[in-house]
Amino acid sequence: MRTANRRAAERKRSFKGARISNPELGISVSCAVRDISAHGARLMLLSPVTFTNAFDLTLSDGVVKKCKVAWHSGNSIGVSFA
C-alpha cells in the first residue's frame, strides 16, 4: 500500500551535480540532486557526512538555495528550501 504524498509541490527527477556548503564551518561537499521541487530536494552524497541542519546548496546552474534538513538516511538527505 502506498502512503499519501504530503509534499506541497510535485518533485521532478534530476541527475544534476551540486555542492553543499556552510562557509561559517568551512564545510564544502559535492552531492547529486536526485529530485527537486519549488520547496525542496532529495540529495545523494558519495558517503554519509555529518554536518549542520542548515546549509547552502549551489546547483549546477549557479543558483544558491538556503536549505534546512528535513530527514536523512545513509547517503540520502531530504531538504526544504528556506
Backbone torsions as a table, in degrees:
resi	resn	phi	psi	omega
1	MET	NA	133.3	178.6
2	ARG	-85.7	142.8	175.4
3	THR	-88.7	157.2	-179.6
4	ALA	-68.4	142.5	176.6
5	ASN	-79.4	118.2	-176.4
6	ARG	-94.9	5.5	-178.1
7	ARG	-72.3	144.2	179.8
8	ALA	-75.3	-26.3	-178.9
9	ALA	-135.0	144.9	179.9
10	GLU	-67.1	136.0	177.2
11	ARG	-90.2	145.5	178.0
12	LYS	-111.7	138.8	177.1
13	ARG	-60.1	144.5	-179.3
14	SER	-147.9	153.6	175.7
15	PHE	-136.3	38.9	-176.9
16	LYS	-89.6	149.0	172.4
17	GLY	-80.7	154.2	179.2
18	ALA	-155.7	175.5	-179.6
19	ARG	-136.4	128.4	174.8
20	ILE	-93.4	131.6	178.5
21	SER	-146.7	150.7	172.0
22	ASN	-140.3	93.0	-175.8
23	PRO	-57.7	-32.5	-179.9
24	GLU	-62.1	-33.1	-179.1
25	LEU	-102.3	-2.1	180.0
26	GLY	71.0	29.7	-178.5
27	ILE	-100.3	134.4	174.3
28	SER	-152.0	117.4	-174.4
29	VAL	-135.6	135.3	175.2
30	SER	-75.4	149.2	176.8
31	CYS	-152.9	175.7	175.7
32	ALA	-122.1	137.5	175.9
33	VAL	-89.4	116.7	-177.3
34	ARG	-92.9	-33.2	169.4
35	ASP	-153.8	155.5	-172.3
36	ILE	-150.3	147.7	174.4
37	SER	-137.2	-176.0	177.7
38	ALA	-67.6	-20.6	-174.1
39	HIS	-109.9	-10.4	-177.4
40	GLY	179.9	-174.0	-177.0
41	ALA	-157.4	162.9	171.3
42	ARG	-112.3	123.8	-177.5
43	LEU	-111.2	147.3	175.1
44	MET	-119.5	132.7	176.6
45	LEU	-106.6	158.6	177.0
46	LEU	-66.7	-33.1	177.5
47	SER	-150.4	157.9	179.5
48	PRO	-59.2	135.8	-179.8
49	VAL	-132.5	138.7	175.8
50	THR	-99.1	126.9	178.1
51	PHE	-153.8	-173.2	-175.3
52	THR	-69.7	166.1	178.9
53	ASN	-80.6	-7.2	178.3
54	ALA	-134.1	138.1	-178.9
55	PHE	-161.0	170.8	174.2
56	ASP	-95.5	140.2	175.1
57	LEU	-116.7	116.6	178.1
58	THR	-99.4	114.7	-179.5
59	LEU	-78.8	164.3	-176.0
60	SER	-61.6	-22.7	178.3
61	ASP	-89.2	5.7	177.1
62	GLY	92.8	-8.1	178.4
63	VAL	-68.9	134.5	179.0
64	VAL	-110.0	127.7	178.3
65	LYS	-115.5	134.4	171.5
66	LYS	-78.9	127.7	-175.0
67	CYS	-121.9	152.1	173.7
68	LYS	-128.7	130.4	-178.8
69	VAL	-69.0	125.2	176.9
70	ALA	-95.4	-36.3	179.1
71	TRP	-161.9	162.1	172.3
72	HIS	-150.9	146.4	179.9
73	SER	-152.0	110.9	-178.2
74	GLY	59.6	-119.5	-178.3
75	ASN	-92.1	2.2	-177.9
76	SER	-104.1	143.5	177.3
77	ILE	-134.8	131.6	172.4
78	GLY	-101.4	130.5	-178.6
79	VAL	-127.2	152.4	169.4
80	SER	-110.0	147.0	178.7
81	PHE	-87.3	133.5	-179.0
82	ALA	-85.0	NA	NA
